[in-house]
């Protein structure tokens, strides 16, 4: 039932596109000659590429010419959108809150509180807008092979803080981000800096699959956590903030972009996102194909 | 926080990564020399080897380094993530400059000198080791210097496949848009390249000088 409603809403959005087309206001970064347009960003890993392809389709269906700026790092995307070189991209509230805005997460703050605060700060500090939560969250998780967890008696991050002599793998940003390694080690009182391998964010689980590391920092929606049967350690002292997804966009972007942000509200559940990611990361499908098919189920 | 304060807070980490960097360059360059110099000398004796071997090394050189690292990852035994993959890629890149300079150096030896060596009744092996290699040494060394300096730069890219080294700081800096991290990686790497080049130049001068000394 809910699914039908959602479809109808998307359909309505698509049909309503010509209206938005006519009502085109002052263009932002996408103000190219020859018609309404938008510049769309995405980060480097599969989830973001799938969503990027999906958003591109949705915007094109609304009559915009879309320029894709995919495979970019978080901070590059942020500074690009703040400078007006980008119209929109999907960000996670925890990333905005801790890494971009350097706010301190206090255990117990709810996802809604973080969302509202991030929305406010985007408006105040960068004059950017944040769409409603898309519905799925992509949290930072610490994952270990079950055998390793059993051997070393691990269930929580506190347990990990007590042990030594293991190899740790994470993407580069985790070594520097405010919500990353150093903060986590302080928060949990890690006894020593673990020996680590630094790779591109998308390669973390490849390293785990090859058995070259014992502990991984990854995205909770990554299909390879289930594929490799990894155990996610409980963040028992509440270090990581919630990372709800939402579209960040410029107020001067074409109105179809704000419209898209609204339509995305509640459109993708964590389960759905995880299964889309799995098709790319585990089954080897192309992000564009997965996005095309999902687009059909959304607007179909 | 100023850049100097940043460095002061991070110097142990930077030093550790610099060491990793040096180890990767030394291992891969030494391996490159051990493979490419004998192979180059073999080419001067068996000219038929020249085209395929130099061709292979040349093709490797045209593969962008990031792509080569990526291509090596899925390979069994030699691939994977970490320093092993990096070293294999770096050795492959070191081949062309050392091979080519070895071959060129030996081929440029004055034919009159070779005639003299032959006239003295030297065997081919004696002629190679006592005449041709010593005379080709400056050329061989310049190949090794090129390979080393290029290697210092390439190792920074090897951080993309988890090899560590100063490239880690550069990749973090790119990810975080933090120029302090970029400089903390790039400046020591540039210094290493200069030091390596100067060190090899001194070694070369010494070797050439000892060769020039009259033998009893």
Interface residues (C-beta under 8 A of the other chain):
Chain A: X73 X74 X75 X76 X79 X169 X171 X172 X173 X175 X176 X177 X197 X198 X199 X200 X203 X206 X207 X210 X212
Chain B: X73 X80 X81 X82 X159 X160 X161 X162 X164 X168 X171 X172 X174 X175 X176 X177 X178 X181
